[in-house]
Structure formats: C-alpha cells, structure tokens
Amino acid sequence: MISLSQLKPPQGAIKKKKRLGRGDSSGHGNTSGRGQKGQKARSGNVPPYFEGGQMPLYRRLPKRGFKNIFKEEYEIVNIRDLVKKFKENEEVTPERLLEVGLVKKKKLKVKILGDGEINFPLIIKVHKISKQAREKIEAAGGRVEVI
C-alpha cells in the first residue's frame, strides 16, 4: 500500500529555477538575459501606465462631471404601494416598510410620494413626504409625522 510520504510528482514535472547572473559559464551570466543597456535592462520596474514620457492617457482625457458629497438619497414609496401592504390605522415606519418589502436598503431615508389613492387612515412616520401625499393621507383621516 502507498502512503502520502511516498508520493512524488511525475518525471519532468518539476524544473529547476533559472539562476541568472551566476557567471558566464552558466549561460546566463553577464547581462543575464536582459540584452544590452536600455530601460528594460536596468533594475527598477516601469509602471504599466507609463508611456515612455509621452503625456499619459489619464492626463490627456478631460475631467468630467461633479460629485455632490452632500447629496441625500431616499427610498421612494408611493401611496398606491402603502394601500396594498397596510391595513386601516396601521403605523407605517421605515422599519415596517423594510419588513413588508417596500424598502430594500435599511440605511437610506424614506420618502412618500402621492401616486395613487387612499381611502382609509394610516399613521405615517417617515423622513420626507411630498405635499400631495400629505394632503391625500390627511384627507383620508390619517396622520403624518416627519422623523
């Protein structure tokens, strides 16, 4: 029976590392396979984006756009979605919206928009609400609270 300590790779599977710069008689002495002079013969790597002193691509291209670091993103929920998922006098909070699947990301703030009709009262506690949505909810006897 064969054991793990007896296993060996097949003949020719393992090659010896090419030993550069070990004298002329080794066949890889003197310039050590780098040719004569020039940038590639010297030590010190050249980064892949280097273009030989030509103005690099990342500097030739124009700068584009603007990133507003103060932008606030909201998860949007319409009144028609609330009517489908909630019952009369139920409290609607960002946590409840996450539970019922109307909101995907917990980190984002929630905004209610007025698309759709509502005919029963709801207690809504969200970060932002449109004027039209607020009017529709309050007309149906509901209450709106901005967190």
Buried (B, 14 or more C-beta within 10 A) or exposed (E): EEEEEEEEEEEEEEEEEEEEEEEEEEEBBEEBEBEEEEEEEEEEEEEEEEEEEEEEEEEEEEEEEEEEEEEEEBBBBBBEBBBEBBEEEBEBBBEBBBEEEBBEEEEBBBBBBBBBEBEEBBBBBBBBBBEEBBEBBEEBEBEBEEE
